[in-house]
Amino acid sequence: MESGTPTQASTPTLSELPEKLVTLLPSNPLTSMVEGQMLQVVLFAMIMGVALVMMKPEQAKPLLDLMDSLQEVCMTVVGWAMRLAPIAVFGLMAQLTTKIGLNAILGMSVYVCTVLFGLIILLSLYLLLVFIISRESPFAFLHSTRDVLLLAFSTSSSAAVMPLSIKTAEENLKVHSSVSQFVIPLGATINMNGTALYQGVATVFLAQVFGVDLSMSALLLVVVTAVGASIGSPGTPGVGIVILAIVLETAGIPTAGIALILGVDRILDMSRTAVNVCGDLVAAKLMNQWMVKTDILETTATE
């Protein structure tokens, strides 16, 4: 790590924050894509997604097919990069270790432990909700969902385990099919709490690495950006790194720092995916219980 006075990130003050958030809307989406303004691209994509959902299916289908093909092309290229990434990261870490010693490894260990500790706190909060609201033992809940959580941990994809999540919710947690088939897919799309938590810790860690002083308004902007960018992100392995680039750009931190944490991202990706899937199952169980208590579920079933 370089010594010296930390540089101040060019972030707005608290009074300027609303104006800053308004300016995030892209005036020209194509210009934002060319200039690499990822946050504006994400906001434009969200607006496009809402418009496509509101259109007639036959009118939206051609554009959806085109976007699906583009996504497959992008994911194929990303797959190539992810296969080469471990070799590149090994070389980078070896170079850093020879220059600055074992402090790099120690700092990385603190970063990993901080993220894992935060995920454990988030998981404990989910289990506490189950215990308080559903009066079910947290250990019994984990035992009922152990298969899907282990699969989520191994695949790092909430979308890949969605069918098993629905089956687990219906068979083991006794959630009605109408609830599970609505909450689980919705949660796999917008419930990325573990990912948002990881991005916040990674942003603070990389800010310390590059000597960037994050003010309170900058931290607030990081939180808003991390949560907003996580919503709607695809449940595929490694997508957290892409979202992290958006957060770092917003906070004024060089995105090249992603290479420093790429080597340990796999284990963190596996952990946060398991926490995200657990959150989906908790939400389905609590929603099912609320609908039963309010007699909504029985009314829907009889119609």
N, C-alpha and C positions, 0 to 999 in steps of 0.2 A: 504494500500500500504506500502511496506517495504521501509524504508529510507536507504540512503547510496549512494555511488558512483555507477552510472550506469555501467554495464558491457558492454564491447565492443563485438558486434557480430562478429563471424569469417566469415567475408565477404571479397571478393576480392577488390583490389583497381581498379581504373578506367582502368589502363593499363592492368590489369589481367582479365578484364571482358570478352573479346573475347575468351580467353582460357578457362575460366570457362563455358561459354555457349557451347563450343565445347564438353567439358567433360560431359555435361548433356546427351549426346546420350548414350544409354545403350550398354555396350559391351556384357552383358549377360542378356537378358530380364527376365529369370527365377530367377536369383539372385536378380535382382531389385525388383521383386514381393515379394520374400521371405523376403528381408531386409526392405521392406516398402518404397523404394525410389519412391515415387508417381510421381514425375515429369518425371523421366525416363520411368516409366510405361505409362504415358500419351503420351510421344513422340513416344514410340514404338507402342502404339495403333493408333496414327495418321498415322504412316508409314504403318501399317497393313491395315488401312481403305483405304488409297490411292491405295494400291495393290489390295484389293478386288474390288474396283470400276473399276480398269483397267482390271480385269479378265473377262472371259466369265461368264455370269450369272449362267449357269448350273454348272460350276466348283466352283463358290463362294457360292452357295446356302447351301451346307452341313455345312460349317463353320459358315455362317450367322445364320442358324437355331440353331446351338449349342450356339453361342454367345447370341442369343435372349433368349434361355432358361436360360442361366447363368444370364443374366440381370434380368429376372423375379424373379429368386431366390434371387438375391442380393437386389432388390427393395422390395421384401416381408420382408426380414430380416430388411432392413432399416425402413420399415413401422412399424414393431414391436418396433424398437428402438425409433422412433419418437413419438409413443404413450406413451412410458414410460418416454421420455425426460422431459416433463413439471413437473412431480413429482420429478424427480431427480434434475432438475434445481432449483425448489422451495426449496428443502432441502439445496442445495449448497448456494443459495442466502441468506437463513435464517442463515446459519452458518457464512457466510461472514459478514452479517449485525451485528450479535452479537459480532463478533471479532473486526471489524474496524468501526462500526457505520454506519450512513447514508451516509458517504462519498462514499460508493460503489454505492448506488442508484443515488447519484448526478453525479458521474463519468459516470454511465451507461446512464443517461439522456443526458449528453453532447455528448456521443458517438452516441446515436440515433439521436439527433438533427443535428449533423454534417453530418451523412449519408443522412438524409432526405434533408438537405440544398443542398448537392452536387447533389442529384437526381433532385431537383427543378431546379438547374442551368443547368443540362443536358437536362431536358425537355424544358426549355426556349430556349436553343440553337436549339433544333429540331424545335420548333415553329417559331423561328427567320428565319431559313432556308426556311420554308414554306412561310413566309411572304415576304422574299426578292426575292426568286426565283419564286414562284408560284403566288405571289401577292394575297394570300388568307388570310383572317383574322385568327389569331390563335384561336380566340373564335369560329369561324365557323368550323374550323378543329376539335377542341375538341368536338363540338356539334355533328359533323358527326360521330365521332369515340367513342362517350361516352359509347355505349353498350359494345363494345369489350374491352375497357379499364377497365370498371367496372368488366367484367367477368375475365379479366386477373388479376385484383387486388384481386378478391375473390378466384380464383383457384391457383394462384402463379405458373402457368404453361403456358408458351408460346406455347408449343406443343398442349395443350388441346384446346386453343382458335384459333388454326390455321385455321380451316374451317370458323369460323366467321370472322377472320381477312381478309381472301380472299374475302368473301362475302361483307364485309364492304368496302374494297378497290374498288371492282368492282361496287357496287351499289351506295354507298355514295360519294366516291372520284372519280368516273368515270375513274378508271384505267382499261386498257385493260386486258382481261383475261390472255393473254400470258405473260404479265408483272407481274401481281399479283401472278399467279401460279408458277412463277420462283423466284421472289424476296422474297415473304412472307416465303416459306419454307426455303430458304437459310438464311434469316434473323433470323428465329427461331432457326437455328443451330449455326450460327457464330456471330450474333449480341447480345453480352452479355455485352454491355458497362456499364449498371447499375450494373451488378454483379462485373465487374472489378473495378469499382469505390468503391463499398462497401468493397471489399477485401483490397484495399489500405488503406482505413480509419481504418478497423478492425485491420490490421497489425500494423499500427502506434499506435493504442490504446493499443493493447496487448503488444507491445514493451515497452510502458510506464509503463504498469502494472508490467511487469517482470524486469524492469530496464535495458532493452537492448538498447544500444545506436546505432541507425542506421545511418551509414555514408551515404554520397551522392551516392557512388557506390552501397551500400545496397539498398537504395531507388530505384535506377534505376533498379536493379535486381528484386525488388519486382514488379515494374511496368511491366517489360517484362514478368515475370512469371505469373502475374495476367491476363494480356491480352492474353498470349499464352494458358494458362490453360482454360480460359473462352471460347475460340474458340472451337467449336465442343462439348461442354458440353451439356448433354441432358436437354431439357426444362422441367424438372420435379421439384416439390417443394422440397426445402431443398438441392439441389445440390450445392448451393453456399458454404455451410459448408464443403463439401468434397473438393472443390477446394481451400477453405481457408486453409485447412490442408497442401496442397502442397505449398502454398505461405509461410506459417509460417515456414515450414521445410526449405525452401530455405533461408529465412532470419535469421535462427538460433534462432527462438522463440519457446518455448515449445508449442506443439500442445494441451496440456491440457488446455490452456487458452480458447479454443473454448467453454468449458463448461460455462465460465463466460458470454458469449454473446449469448448463445443458447436460453436463455429465451426470448430475444427480437428479435430473428432472424425472427420470423414469420411475424411480421408487416413490417420488412425491406424487406423480401422476396417478400411480396405482392406488395410493392411500386416499387422495382426495376424491377419486372416482367412487371408491367404496363408501366414503362418507356421503357423497351426493346421492347414491342409490339408497342408502339407509334413510336419508331425509325424505326421499320419494315414498318409501314404504311407510314411514311414520305419518306423513301427510295423508296417505290413503287410509290408514287405520283411523286416524282422528276424524277425517271427513266422514268416513263410514259411520263412526259412532255418533257424530253430530246429526247426521241424517236419520239415523234410527231413533234418536231421542226426540227429534222434531217431527217424526212420522212422515217425513218426506219420502224416505226410501220405500215404505210400504205403499204409499199413494202412487208412486211411480211404477212400482211392480204390478199393481192391479190395473193400471190403465192399458 
